């Protein structure tokens, strides 16, 4: 059984619709027709259980090669809608967060809607939009 994080993304999508230049998230459907939170390229976004309760990302070095953090510019960060935020990584880059949790893509996801990283190690989870 797949493990997933359920969210109500209405605020994100309503807020991001007002400024196309700051639309940092979108939604995609996977093979099971679940609607998932994704980046602007349609890559599924994931959260990492080890980030829970932390103000920084715990996925660094080799981990960040497999799970690239979703990096945003200072300009994008200045106009984020409710629910989205940022954390500062060790390299001083801004990583997008949802409800305080850093967001990542998965290097093995190749096509829009791929969700191969879901439940890997029982610590990586996509965000399903209900």
C-alpha positions as CSV (number, residue, x, y, z in Angstrom):
1,X,0.0,0.0,0.0
2,X,1.4,3.4,-0.9
3,X,2.1,5.9,1.8
4,X,1.1,9.5,0.9
5,X,0.7,12.9,2.3
6,X,-2.7,14.4,1.7
7,X,-3.2,18.1,1.4
8,X,-5.7,20.6,0.5
9,X,-4.0,22.5,-2.3
10,X,-6.8,24.9,-3.1
11,X,-5.0,27.9,-1.6
12,X,-1.8,27.2,-3.4
13,X,-3.5,27.0,-6.8
14,X,-5.9,29.8,-6.3
15,X,-3.0,32.0,-5.0
16,X,-0.5,31.1,-7.7
17,X,-3.1,31.7,-10.5
18,X,-3.0,35.4,-9.8
19,X,0.7,35.8,-10.8
20,X,1.8,33.5,-13.5
21,X,5.5,34.6,-13.1
22,X,5.4,33.2,-9.5
23,X,3.6,30.0,-10.2
24,X,6.1,27.5,-8.7
25,X,3.8,24.4,-8.3
26,X,1.3,22.7,-10.5
27,X,-0.5,19.4,-10.4
28,X,-0.1,16.2,-12.4
29,X,-1.8,12.8,-12.5
30,X,0.1,9.6,-12.0
31,X,-0.7,6.2,-13.5
32,X,-3.3,5.6,-10.7
33,X,-5.1,8.8,-11.6
34,X,-4.1,10.4,-8.3
35,X,-3.4,14.2,-8.5
36,X,0.0,15.1,-7.2
37,X,1.8,18.3,-6.4
38,X,4.5,18.9,-9.0
39,X,7.1,21.6,-10.0
40,X,6.5,23.8,-13.1
41,X,8.0,21.1,-15.3
42,X,5.5,18.5,-14.1
43,X,8.0,16.6,-11.9
44,X,6.4,15.1,-8.9
45,X,7.4,16.8,-5.6
46,X,8.3,14.8,-2.5
47,X,8.8,15.4,1.2
48,X,11.4,13.6,3.4
49,X,10.3,12.2,6.8
50,X,13.7,13.1,8.3
51,X,13.0,16.8,7.7
52,X,10.0,16.7,10.1
53,X,10.5,19.1,13.0
54,X,13.6,20.6,11.5
55,X,14.1,24.1,10.2
56,X,16.6,22.9,7.5
57,X,16.9,20.1,4.9
58,X,18.4,16.9,6.1
59,X,19.0,15.7,2.5
60,X,22.4,16.9,1.6
61,X,25.5,15.7,-0.4
62,X,24.8,12.3,-2.1
63,X,21.2,12.4,-0.9
64,X,20.6,15.7,-2.8
65,X,22.1,14.1,-6.0
66,X,19.3,11.5,-6.0
67,X,16.7,13.8,-4.5
68,X,17.3,17.3,-6.0
69,X,16.0,20.0,-3.8
70,X,13.5,22.4,-5.4
71,X,15.5,25.6,-5.5
72,X,13.9,29.0,-6.0
73,X,15.2,32.5,-6.5
74,X,15.0,35.3,-3.9
75,X,12.5,37.0,-6.3
76,X,10.3,34.0,-6.4
77,X,10.5,33.5,-2.7
78,X,9.4,37.1,-2.1
79,X,6.0,36.4,-3.7
80,X,5.0,33.0,-2.4
81,X,1.4,32.2,-1.8
82,X,0.0,30.8,1.5
83,X,1.3,27.3,2.3
84,X,4.6,27.7,0.4
85,X,7.8,29.0,2.0
86,X,11.5,28.5,1.9
87,X,14.4,27.1,4.0
88,X,18.0,28.2,3.5
89,X,20.3,25.3,2.5
90,X,23.9,25.0,3.6
91,X,25.0,26.4,0.2
92,X,22.8,29.5,1.0
93,X,20.3,28.6,-1.8
94,X,16.6,28.8,-1.0
95,X,14.6,25.5,-1.1
96,X,10.8,25.7,-1.6
97,X,8.7,24.2,1.3
98,X,5.1,23.2,1.6
99,X,3.8,23.7,5.2
100,X,7.3,24.0,6.4
101,X,8.6,20.8,4.8
102,X,11.3,21.1,2.1
103,X,10.3,19.9,-1.3
104,X,12.4,17.6,-3.6
105,X,12.2,15.9,-7.0
106,X,13.4,12.3,-7.6
107,X,16.2,11.8,-10.1
108,X,14.7,8.5,-11.5
109,X,11.4,10.2,-12.3
110,X,11.7,10.8,-16.1
111,X,8.2,11.7,-17.3
112,X,5.4,13.9,-16.2
113,X,3.4,12.1,-13.5
114,X,6.2,9.6,-12.6
115,X,6.2,8.9,-8.9
116,X,8.9,6.2,-8.6
117,X,10.2,7.8,-5.4
118,X,7.0,7.4,-3.4
119,X,7.5,5.5,-0.2
120,X,11.2,4.7,-1.0
121,X,12.8,3.6,2.3
122,X,9.4,4.4,3.9
123,X,10.6,8.0,4.3
124,X,9.9,9.7,0.9
125,X,6.3,10.6,0.0
126,X,4.6,12.5,-2.7
127,X,1.9,15.0,-1.9
128,X,-1.5,14.0,-3.2
129,X,-4.0,16.8,-3.8
130,X,-7.6,16.1,-2.7
